[in-house]
Amino acid sequence: MEFLTTTNAYHSSNPKIFSLKKKLAGWIFYPKMISIVWKAARLSKRGRYPGEEWVHSSRGIVRALESVGVDIEIDNLSAFQNLDSPCVFVGNHMSTLETFVLPSIIRPYRAVTFIVKQELIEYPVFKHVMIHCDPVVVGRTNPREDFKVVMEEGKKRLDRNISMIVFPQTTRRVDFDAGHFNTIGVKLAQRAGVPIVPFALKTDAWGNGKWIKDFGKIYPEKPVRIHFGDPIVADGRGKETHESIIHFIEEKLTAWS
């Protein structure tokens, strides 16, 4: 996978996938995904899941998606490759896919973790992987308390040179609604005195499930697009920075549509 080298972009080089395989994409992909997560959880429980293993697991998910014909394109990796400090990654949240794939993109260059909701570290099997990655955990029931946790715990990780991935939306959404995109990532970056790396993504190739949200239909015909913006230093109250992040995401989503 070329984005694990010094290149600035990655684009899948998938061989031709037969139409029957695409129709059975979910049936082929999910057993591979479950096997990867199961192995990662086993290692995590034993305390044998360093960052390199997290990258390896994440790369396995990318390969599993590509094996059923999902095309993946990632651009402007240099936005964070050469930073001399940790940063706060701020972007939209469309599906389960980015939670699995972003570590393989970012972690080869810098330590990183997520802000996650409580239910993710209670999820069967997967919780062991998530806990091992030392995320900042919020309850999503008390916004004031969640804000305090993010500011305090997020800054502690940034002070330890661990970058943070922040999804400011309240939930995963295929459509992007700026009104539900809060400023918590900007405020965290300001508090810690680190730059922001905005990112826009289109990951609806991994659909949201009707009964179990994380197990939706896989759509090989929908390309995955992830684009990182150049680093931003938030000034003043951060309003202009927040608006520029929203503009970046909306511009990319419009171009991809």
N, C-alpha and C positions, 0 to 999 in steps of 0.2 A: 504494500500500500504506500503509494508515493508520498502522501502527506505526512508520513512519519520521517521524512528526510528533510532537507533544507529547501524544498520547493515551496512556492507561494500558493499553489493550488492543487487540487486533486479532482479528477474526473474518472468515473468508472469506465473500465474497458470491458464491458460485458460481452461475452459471445452471444450469438443469437439464441434466444430462449423459445422453446416450442410453446405454442398457444395453450396446450393442455397443462403444461407446467405452470403457466401464469394463472390459469383458472384454479389450480390447486395450490396457489401460492401460500395461503395461510396454513394449509395442512402440511406443507413442506417446511415452512419457516418456523412455526411455533415449536415443534419438537426439537429443532436445533437450538432455538433460543432457550428453551427450558433446560436443555442439557448443559448449556454454557452457564446459566445462572446457578444450576444445581452444583456444578463443579466449583464455581466461585464461592458459593455459600459454604461448601465443605472446607475449602481452604481458609475462609474467613473465620470460621468457628475454631479452627486450629491456630489462628494467629499467623497464618502463612499466606497473606494476601497483600504483598507490597504494591506500590504504584505500578510496577512493571506488569504485574498480574492483572491489575485493573485495565490497563491498556490492552493486554492480550485478550481479555474477555470482551472488551468493547470492539476490538477489531474483528472478533468472531461474529458479533452481531452484524457488523457492516458486511462481512462476507456472506452471511446467511441471507441478508436482504438482497445482495447482488446476485446470489445464486438463483433467485426466483425472478430476476429481471428488473429489479429496482435500480434505477440510474441515480447515482449520487455525485453531486458537484459541490465542491467546497472552494471558496475563494478568499484571497487576501490574508493568508496565514501570517504574513510578515507583520500584520497589525499587532501581534503579541509575541512573536518569536524573539524579537530583539529587545523587548522591554527590560530595563534594569531594575524593575520593582514589581511586586505583585500588582494585580489589578482587579477591578470588578467587571465581570462580563455581564452585560445587561441586554436582554433580548425578549422576543415574543415566545410564547409557549403554545405549540400547536398539537403535539401528540406525545405518546410515550417514547417515541424514537429518539428524541434529542437527549433524554436522560441516559439512554444506553450508548449513544454514539459520540457525544461530545467529549467524554474522557479520552477516547482514542485520538482525538484531534488536538486537545489542549495539553493533556498530561505528559506527553513526551517532552514538552518544553518547559513546563512549570507545574509545581504542585497545585492542586485545585480541588475544591469541593463545592457542594451545593447548599442552598437554603431549601429545606424540604418540609413538608407537612408531616405531622405526627404519625398519620396512618401509614406512611411509607416505611417507617422503621418498626412497624408492627405487622407488615405484610409477610405472609408465610414464605420461608426460604430466602427471598430477596432481602429481608431485613438485615440478615447477617452481612451481606455485601455493603449495604447502605451504612450501617453502623460503623463498619471498619473504615469507611471513607471519612469519618469524623465530620458529618454535616452539621449545619446549624438547624435546629429543629423548632418549628413553630406549630401552634395548635390550630390556628385559623378560626378561633372562636372569640378571641379577645384581641382586636387589632392593636390596642395600646400596648398590651403586654408583648405581643409579637414584635412590634417595632423596637421595644426595649431590648428584647433578646437578640434581634438581628444586629442592632447597633453595638451591643456589648460583645456578643460571641463572634460576630463577623469581624469586628476590629481585632479581636484576639488572634484570629486565624491570619488575617492580613499582616499583623505584627510579626507572626511566625513565618512570613513569606509564603503563605498559602492563598492563592487567588480564589475569588468567590464567583460562582455562577448564580445570577439572580434572574428569576422570571417574575417581573412585577405584576403580571396578570393574576387575578384571583383564582382562575382555573384555566385548564387547557381549552383553547378555542381555535377553530379553523379560520374563522373571520377575525380580523384584528380590530378591536374597539379601543381607541385611544383613551376613552373615558374610564376604562377598567385597567389602565396601565399606570400604576402608581409610581411615586418618586423614591421608593425605598433604596433602590440601587444607587441612585445619585447621592442620596444622603449618606449612605454607608461609605461611598468613595470619598466624600468630603470629610467625613469624620476621621477616616484613616489616612487621609492625605495621599491617596493613590489615584492613578488614572482610571478612566472607564473605557472599556472596549465594547462598543455596541455590536450586536449581531442581529441579523434578520434570518429567519428560516422558514422554509416551506416543507413540512414533513407529514402531510396528510396521506402519504403512501401507507402509513401505519394508522389505520382508522381507529376511532374510539368504539369500543364494544357496547352493545345494547345492554347486556346483563353484567359483564365485567369490563369496566372501561379500558383496562390495559390490554385486553384481548379482542381487538376489533379486526375487521377485514383488512387484508394486505392488498394494496392496489399497485401492481407492478407498472401500470401505465402512467402513474403519477411520479414524476421525477422529484428527488429530494434535493433541495437547494439550501445551502448555508453560506452566508457571506458576512465576514467580519469587517467592521468599519475601523478607520484609523483611531488611535487613542485620543480621548478627550479629557481635559482637565476642567472640572466643574468650577465655575466662578460664582461669586455672590451667593444668592439663594438657590442657585441651581436650576431656575426656571427655564432659562434659555438652553441649558444643557439637556434638560428633560425633553424639551420641544424638538431639539435637533435629533435626539435618539428616535423619537416618534416619527419624525420626517424621514429619517434613514430607513426605518422599517417599512413604512407605508410606500416609499418610493420603490424599494426592492420587491415587495409583494405585488405592486401594480405592474412592474416590469415582468415578473414571472407569470402573472395571470394572462 
